[in-house]
């Protein structure tokens, strides 16, 4: 294991997690969450845990952000429908 590589991966995780928390728009949060999931998968790969990295890549980078984006889309559609009814 290369210690500098681990430090770089940890710094990327910290930066992307901070960006996820600082982002206010829900659709952008989902995209930043996908980036965070990818960076975490890279960290797990660097730490020699490829099984965990693959799981993180599938769930954290693809599935969870997709579900969040679909939820945000549905909520926004319902809000538009309510506004049209008024």
C-alpha positions as CSV (number, residue, x, y, z in Angstrom):
1,X,0.0,0.0,0.0
2,X,1.2,3.4,-0.9
3,X,0.6,5.9,1.9
4,X,0.5,9.0,-0.3
5,X,-2.1,7.3,-2.5
6,X,-4.3,6.6,0.6
7,X,-3.9,10.2,1.7
8,X,-4.9,11.5,-1.7
9,X,-8.0,9.2,-1.7
10,X,-8.9,10.3,1.8
11,X,-8.6,14.0,0.8
12,X,-10.8,13.4,-2.2
13,X,-13.4,11.7,0.0
14,X,-13.3,14.6,2.5
15,X,-13.7,17.2,-0.3
16,X,-16.6,15.4,-2.1
17,X,-18.4,14.7,1.2
18,X,-18.1,18.4,2.1
19,X,-19.4,19.4,-1.3
20,X,-22.4,17.0,-0.8
21,X,-23.2,18.7,2.5
22,X,-22.7,22.2,1.1
23,X,-24.9,21.8,-2.0
24,X,-28.4,23.1,-1.5
25,X,-30.2,22.0,-4.6
26,X,-31.5,18.4,-4.3
27,X,-30.8,17.4,-7.9
28,X,-27.2,18.7,-7.6
29,X,-26.9,16.9,-4.3
30,X,-27.7,13.6,-6.0
31,X,-25.0,14.2,-8.6
32,X,-22.4,15.1,-6.0
33,X,-23.5,12.0,-4.0
34,X,-22.7,10.0,-7.2
35,X,-19.3,11.5,-7.3
36,X,-18.8,10.8,-3.6
37,X,-19.8,7.1,-4.2
38,X,-17.2,6.9,-7.0
39,X,-14.5,8.4,-4.8
40,X,-15.3,6.0,-2.0
41,X,-15.1,3.1,-4.4
42,X,-11.6,4.3,-5.4
43,X,-10.7,4.6,-1.7
44,X,-11.8,1.0,-1.1
45,X,-9.9,-0.2,-4.1
46,X,-6.7,1.6,-2.8
47,X,-7.3,-0.1,0.6
48,X,-7.4,-3.5,-1.3
49,X,-11.1,-4.2,-0.7
50,X,-12.4,-4.8,-4.3
51,X,-15.6,-6.5,-3.2
52,X,-16.6,-3.5,-1.1
53,X,-15.5,-1.2,-3.9
54,X,-17.8,-2.9,-6.4
55,X,-20.7,-2.8,-4.0
56,X,-20.1,0.9,-3.4
57,X,-19.8,1.5,-7.1
58,X,-23.1,-0.1,-7.8
59,X,-25.1,1.2,-4.8
60,X,-23.4,4.5,-3.9
61,X,-22.6,5.7,-7.4
62,X,-25.6,4.5,-9.4
63,X,-28.6,3.2,-7.5
64,X,-28.9,5.7,-4.7
65,X,-28.4,8.9,-6.8
66,X,-30.8,7.5,-9.4
67,X,-33.5,6.9,-6.8
68,X,-33.0,10.4,-5.4
69,X,-33.2,12.0,-8.8
70,X,-36.5,10.1,-9.5
71,X,-37.9,11.2,-6.2
72,X,-37.0,14.9,-6.8
73,X,-38.6,14.7,-10.2
74,X,-41.8,13.3,-8.8
75,X,-42.0,15.9,-6.1
76,X,-41.4,18.7,-8.5
77,X,-44.1,17.4,-10.9
78,X,-46.6,17.2,-8.0
79,X,-45.8,20.8,-7.0
80,X,-46.3,22.0,-10.6
81,X,-49.6,20.1,-10.7
82,X,-50.8,21.8,-7.5
83,X,-49.8,25.2,-8.7
84,X,-51.8,24.7,-12.0
85,X,-54.9,23.7,-9.9
86,X,-54.9,27.0,-8.0
